[in-house]
Amino acid sequence: MPKSNKHSFTYLRVLLATLVTLIAIPLLSLPSMAGRVTFRPPSDPAPKSSSGGASRDGSLGVAACSSARSGIGQSVTPVLPTTNIGFTLTEHPTVFVYVPASNARKAFFSIQDEDNNHVYQADINLPKQPGVMQVKLPTSAPGLKTNKNYKWSLVMICTADLEPDSPFVSGWIRRVEYKTNIRNNQNKNITLDSVSELAETGIWYDTLATLAQLRLSQPNNQVLATSWANLLSSVGLNAIANEPLVQ
């Protein structure tokens, strides 16, 4: 082989190897980036007065709600770990609920303390399509106190009024004290690293809210979508792990 051709061939091999490496690096990093959000649930269970928060089967709801249900995720579902309680660092946290396809357009949402005193209650609009919706406690409502348990409930309004058999879910919230390193991160730009830090500390509601904010701001980011699905699957919510975020 002539010397010039040999040099050209060697150059092409090096160039090809470099291109393959550059392409492979982001592809190889995707699983590790998505796997960084690892939730470590606290050992504290929900209060014994909890009804379990399990949604009623679709067949038990009134016809206006149950007639439209079919396929995956037929029941309204609280987005919570199996302990049915999650921690938050904020006075006004955001609750997440999977809402199935139905004819209901409104729901009744409430938060009570352990003595059954109402902290907040309101009718809220349901999304037009099924998916995971977020319900934020407004700043006009009394803030949650630290180291106190609160029970939230969401009841789908299937007819003109609430009915005894209206589909519902409930869960628990406990506001906990800030840890210094997490509080400092609240002032920084939201990243997957900040989500991961919240998850590893067992702060469920804020982990979801922060990751949801990232997903809504970057709807085509597959790493964020995978992180969300992995997070929900890790607490037994496989059935709704790939359902869309709806507003």
Backbone hydrogen bonds in HBPLUS format (Angstrom, degrees):
<---DONOR---> <-ACCEPTOR-->    atom                        ^
c    i                          cat <-CA-CA->   ^        H-A-AA   ^      H-
h    n   atom  resd res      DA  || num        DHA   H-A  angle D-A-AA Bond
n    s   type  num  typ     dist DA aas  dist angle  dist       angle   num
A0006-LYS N   A0002-PRO O   2.96 MM   4  6.23 151.6  2.04 150.2 159.1     1
A0007-HIS N   A0003-LYS O   3.00 MM   4  6.29 155.1  2.07 148.9 154.8     2
A0008-SER N   A0004-SER O   2.99 MM   4  6.24 155.4  2.05 145.1 152.2     3
A0009-PHE N   A0005-ASN O   2.85 MM   4  6.08 156.6  1.90 148.4 154.5     4
A0010-THR N   A0006-LYS O   2.99 MM   4  6.21 158.3  2.04 146.6 152.3     5
A0011-TYR N   A0007-HIS O   2.94 MM   4  6.14 157.3  1.99 147.1 153.4     6
A0012-LEU N   A0008-SER O   2.97 MM   4  6.22 155.6  2.03 147.5 153.7     7
A0013-ARG N   A0009-PHE O   3.02 MM   4  6.29 152.3  2.10 146.0 153.3     8
A0014-VAL N   A0010-THR O   3.04 MM   4  6.32 160.5  2.08 151.1 155.6     9
A0015-LEU N   A0011-TYR O   2.94 MM   4  6.13 162.2  1.97 150.0 155.3    10
A0016-LEU N   A0012-LEU O   2.88 MM   4  6.02 160.3  1.92 147.1 152.4    11
A0017-ALA N   A0013-ARG O   2.96 MM   4  6.15 161.2  2.00 147.3 152.4    12
A0018-THR N   A0014-VAL O   2.96 MM   4  6.17 152.3  2.04 146.9 154.5    13
A0019-LEU N   A0015-LEU O   3.02 MM   4  6.27 158.7  2.06 149.9 155.1    14
A0020-VAL N   A0016-LEU O   2.99 MM   4  6.22 161.4  2.02 152.9 157.7    15
A0021-THR N   A0017-ALA O   3.06 MM   4  6.22 155.3  2.12 142.6 149.1    16
A0022-LEU N   A0018-THR O   2.97 MM   4  6.22 160.0  2.01 150.5 155.6    17
A0023-ILE N   A0019-LEU O   3.00 MM   4  6.18 153.0  2.07 147.7 154.8    18
A0024-ALA N   A0020-VAL O   2.91 MM   4  6.00 152.8  1.99 144.1 152.1    19
A0025-ILE N   A0021-THR O   3.04 MM   4  6.14 150.8  2.13 151.8 157.0    20
A0028-LEU N   A0024-ALA O   2.82 MM   4  5.93 159.6  1.86 162.1 167.3    21
A0029-SER N   A0025-ILE O   3.05 MM   4  6.17 138.6  2.23 143.5 154.8    22
A0033-MET N   A0029-SER O   2.96 MM   4  6.09 160.8  2.00 158.9 164.6    23
A0034-ALA N   A0030-LEU O   2.92 MM   4  6.07 170.5  1.93 161.0 163.6    24
A0035-GLY N   A0031-PRO O   2.86 MM   4  5.91 141.4  2.01 141.5 152.4    25
A0036-ARG N   A0033-MET O   3.23 MM   3  5.44 165.1  2.25 107.6 111.8    26
A0040-ARG N   A0199-ALA O   3.06 MM 159  6.31 162.2  2.09 144.4 139.0    27
A0050-SER N   A0047-PRO O   2.99 MM   3  5.72 164.2  2.02 122.2 125.9    28
A0060-LEU N   A0057-ASP O   2.90 MM   3  5.58 159.9  1.94 122.0 128.4    29
A0061-GLY N   A0058-GLY O   3.26 MM   3  5.49 149.2  2.36 104.2 112.3    30
A0065-CYS N   A0062-VAL O   2.99 MM   3  5.79 147.2  2.10 123.6 131.3    31
A0066-SER N   A0062-VAL O   3.03 MM   4  6.11 173.9  2.03 157.4 158.9    32
A0067-SER N   A0063-ALA O   3.03 MM   4  5.35 158.8  2.07 140.8 142.9    33
A0069-ARG N   A0066-SER O   3.20 MM   3  5.40 166.2  2.22 112.0 116.2    34
A0077-THR N   A0098-TYR O   2.95 MM  21  4.96 156.8  2.01 137.3 144.9    35
A0098-TYR N   A0077-THR O   2.76 MM  21  4.96 168.3  1.77 159.7 159.1    36
A0080-LEU N   A0078-PRO O   3.03 MM   2  5.62 121.0  2.40 108.4  92.0    37
A0079-VAL N   A0096-PHE O   3.10 MM  17  5.44 164.6  2.12 143.2 140.7    38
A0084-ASN N   A0081-PRO O   2.97 MM   3  5.61 165.1  1.99 121.0 126.0    39
A0172-TRP N   A0084-ASN O   3.10 MM  88  6.24 144.7  2.23 142.1 152.2    40
A0086-GLY N   A0172-TRP O   3.10 MM  86  6.39 151.7  2.19 137.9 143.5    41
A0174-ARG N   A0086-GLY O   3.03 MM  88  6.39 146.7  2.15 153.1 158.4    42
A0205-TYR N   A0087-PHE O   3.14 MM 118  6.15 142.9  2.29 154.6 165.1    43
A0088-THR N   A0174-ARG O   2.98 MM  86  6.22 142.1  2.12 145.9 146.5    44
A0176-VAL N   A0088-THR O   2.89 MM  88  6.16 160.9  1.93 171.3 176.8    45
A0144-LEU N   A0091-GLU O   2.96 MM  53  4.75 170.0  1.97 125.6 127.6    46
A0137-LEU N   A0093-PRO O   3.02 MM  44  5.85 177.0  2.02 166.6 166.0    47
A0095-VAL N   A0135-VAL O   2.79 MM  40  5.05 170.7  1.80 145.8 143.0    48
A0135-VAL N   A0095-VAL O   2.68 MM  40  5.05 164.5  1.71 155.5 160.9    49
A0097-VAL N   A0133-MET O   2.98 MM  36  5.51 160.5  2.02 154.6 161.0    50
A0133-MET N   A0097-VAL O   2.85 MM  36  5.51 163.6  1.88 161.9 156.2    51
A0099-VAL N   A0131-GLY O   2.92 MM  32  5.61 169.9  1.93 157.5 154.8    52
A0131-GLY N   A0099-VAL O   3.07 MM  32  5.61 154.7  2.14 148.5 156.3    53
A0126-LEU N   A0105-ARG O   2.85 MM  21  5.06 169.9  1.86 130.5 129.8    54
A0157-ILE N   A0106-LYS O   2.97 MM  51  5.54 165.9  1.99 139.5 141.1    55
A0107-ALA N   A0124-ILE O   2.91 MM  17  5.37 147.1  2.02 149.8 158.2    56
A0124-ILE N   A0107-ALA O   2.78 MM  17  5.37 161.1  1.82 156.2 162.2    57
A0108-PHE N   A0155-VAL O   2.74 MM  47  5.08 158.0  1.79 148.7 153.9    58
A0155-VAL N   A0108-PHE O   2.87 MM  47  5.08 159.9  1.91 143.3 150.0    59
A0109-PHE N   A0122-ALA O   2.88 MM  13  5.51 176.5  1.88 167.2 166.0    60
A0122-ALA N   A0109-PHE O   2.90 MM  13  5.51 152.5  1.98 156.9 165.0    61
A0110-SER N   A0153-SER O   3.00 MM  43  5.38 155.0  2.06 150.4 155.5    62
A0153-SER N   A0110-SER O   2.91 MM  43  5.38 151.1  1.99 150.3 155.4    63
A0111-ILE N   A0120-TYR O   2.78 MM   9  5.18 153.2  1.85 152.7 152.9    64
A0119-VAL N   A0111-ILE O   2.76 MM   8  5.45 166.7  1.77 151.4 155.2    65
A0120-TYR N   A0111-ILE O   3.28 MM   9  5.18 156.6  2.33 139.8 139.7    66
A0112-GLN N   A0151-LYS O   2.80 MM  39  5.22 159.5  1.84 147.9 154.5    67
A0151-LYS N   A0112-GLN O   2.77 MM  39  5.22 153.0  1.84 151.0 158.4    68
A0113-ASP N   A0117-ASN O   2.97 MM   4  5.48 152.8  2.05 146.6 153.6    69
A0116-ASN N   A0113-ASP O   2.95 MM   3  5.30 152.2  2.03 119.8 120.7    70
A0132-VAL N   A0244-PRO O   2.82 MM 112  6.17 160.9  1.86 161.9 165.9    71
A0246-VAL N   A0132-VAL O   2.94 MM 114  5.77 164.3  1.97 136.1 140.7    72
A0141-ALA N   A0138-PRO O   3.06 MM   3  5.58 160.0  2.10 113.5 119.6    73
A0147-ASN N   A0175-ARG O   2.59 MM  28  5.62 156.6  1.64 165.3 166.1    74
A0150-TYR N   A0173-ILE O   2.83 MM  23  5.14 151.8  1.91 152.0 159.7    75
A0173-ILE N   A0150-TYR O   2.77 MM  23  5.14 154.7  1.83 152.1 159.5    76
A0152-TRP N   A0171-GLY O   2.87 MM  19  5.52 158.7  1.92 151.5 158.5    77
A0171-GLY N   A0152-TRP O   3.03 MM  19  5.52 150.4  2.12 146.2 152.7    78
A0154-LEU N   A0169-VAL O   2.92 MM  15  5.49 160.9  1.95 157.7 160.5    79
A0169-VAL N   A0154-LEU O   2.98 MM  15  5.49 148.6  2.08 146.7 156.7    80
A0156-MET N   A0167-PRO O   2.93 MM  11  5.66 165.5  1.95 171.3 176.1    81
A0166-SER N   A0163-GLU O   3.10 MM   3  5.19 165.1  2.12 116.5 115.5    82
A0182-ILE N   A0179-LYS O   3.04 MM   3  5.47 122.2  2.39 109.0 123.4    83
A0183-ARG N   A0179-LYS O   2.94 MM   4  6.15 165.3  1.96 164.0 168.9    84
A0184-ASN N   A0180-THR O   3.08 MM   4  6.29 159.9  2.12 153.0 157.3    85
A0185-ASN N   A0181-ASN O   3.36 MM   4  6.50 144.7  2.50 131.7 140.1    86
A0185-ASN N   A0182-ILE O   3.06 MM   3  5.11 121.1  2.42  95.9 111.0    87
A0186-GLN N   A0183-ARG O   3.14 MM   3  5.33 144.9  2.27 101.3 111.3    88
A0187-ASN N   A0184-ASN O   3.36 MM   3  6.00 159.7  2.41 112.5 117.2    89
A0188-LYS N   A0185-ASN O   3.07 MM   3  5.28 164.2  2.10 110.4 115.4    90
A0195-VAL N   A0191-THR O   3.19 MM   4  6.55 151.8  2.27 143.7 151.5    91
A0196-SER N   A0192-LEU O   2.92 MM   4  6.11 157.3  1.97 143.7 149.7    92
A0197-GLU N   A0193-ASP O   2.98 MM   4  6.23 150.8  2.06 145.1 152.5    93
A0198-LEU N   A0194-SER O   3.17 MM   4  6.38 158.4  2.22 143.8 148.4    94
A0199-ALA N   A0195-VAL O   2.98 MM   4  6.25 159.7  2.02 151.3 157.3    95
A0200-GLU N   A0196-SER O   2.93 MM   4  6.11 161.0  1.96 151.6 156.0    96
A0201-THR N   A0197-GLU O   3.21 MM   4  6.32 132.5  2.45 136.1 147.5    97
A0201-THR N   A0198-LEU O   3.20 MM   3  5.22 134.7  2.42  95.1 107.5    98
A0203-ILE N   A0198-LEU O   3.05 MM   5  5.37 168.2  2.07 155.5 151.6    99
A0202-GLY N   A0199-ALA O   3.04 MM   3  5.15 157.0  2.09 104.1 111.4   100
A0207-THR N   A0203-ILE O   3.06 MM   4  6.10 146.0  2.18 146.8 157.0   101
A0208-LEU N   A0204-TRP O   3.03 MM   4  6.34 165.4  2.05 162.1 164.2   102
A0209-ALA N   A0205-TYR O   2.97 MM   4  6.17 165.6  2.00 146.8 151.4   103
A0210-THR N   A0206-ASP O   2.93 MM   4  5.90 161.3  1.97 142.6 147.6   104
A0211-LEU N   A0207-THR O   3.01 MM   4  6.12 165.6  2.04 149.7 154.2   105
A0212-ALA N   A0208-LEU O   2.78 MM   4  5.86 154.9  1.85 150.8 158.7   106
A0213-GLN N   A0209-ALA O   3.00 MM   4  6.15 150.8  2.09 139.2 146.7   107
A0214-LEU N   A0210-THR O   3.09 MM   4  6.40 154.6  2.16 145.0 151.4   108
A0215-ARG N   A0211-LEU O   2.91 MM   4  6.17 160.7  1.95 148.8 154.1   109
A0216-LEU N   A0212-ALA O   2.91 MM   4  6.10 161.9  1.94 153.5 157.6   110
A0217-SER N   A0213-GLN O   3.12 MM   4  6.22 143.5  2.26 139.1 148.4   111
A0218-GLN N   A0214-LEU O   2.94 MM   4  6.11 130.1  2.20 142.7 156.5   112
A0218-GLN N   A0215-ARG O   3.22 MM   3  5.05 132.9  2.45  91.3 103.9   113
A0221-ASN N   A0218-GLN O   3.06 MM   3  5.52 168.3  2.08 124.6 125.8   114
A0225-ALA N   A0221-ASN O   3.21 MM   4  6.53 157.5  2.26 145.7 152.3   115
A0226-THR N   A0222-GLN O   2.89 MM   4  6.02 158.1  1.94 148.1 153.5   116
A0227-SER N   A0223-VAL O   2.90 MM   4  6.09 154.0  1.97 145.1 152.8   117
A0228-TRP N   A0224-LEU O   2.96 MM   4  6.16 157.8  2.01 148.3 153.5   118
A0229-ALA N   A0225-ALA O   3.05 MM   4  6.29 165.1  2.07 147.4 151.2   119
A0230-ASN N   A0226-THR O   2.89 MM   4  6.05 161.2  1.93 151.1 156.3   120
A0231-LEU N   A0227-SER O   2.92 MM   4  6.04 152.5  2.00 144.4 152.2   121
A0232-LEU N   A0228-TRP O   3.06 MM   4  6.35 165.2  2.09 156.8 159.0   122
A0233-SER N   A0229-ALA O   2.96 MM   4  6.08 159.9  2.00 147.1 153.5   123
A0234-SER N   A0230-ASN O   2.96 MM   4  6.02 143.1  2.10 141.1 150.1   124
A0235-VAL N   A0232-LEU O   3.20 MM   3  5.60 153.9  2.27 107.5 114.8   125
A0237-LEU N   A0232-LEU O   2.92 MM   5  5.07 154.0  1.99 149.7 142.7   126
A0236-GLY N   A0233-SER O   3.12 MM   3  5.13 161.8  2.16 112.5 111.4   127
A0240-ILE N   A0237-LEU O   3.21 MM   3  5.83 148.4  2.32 113.9 121.4   128
A0241-ALA N   A0238-ASN O   3.24 MM   3  4.97 159.3  2.29  99.4 105.6   129
A0243-GLU N   A0240-ILE O   3.13 MM   3  5.13 166.0  2.15 108.2 111.9   130
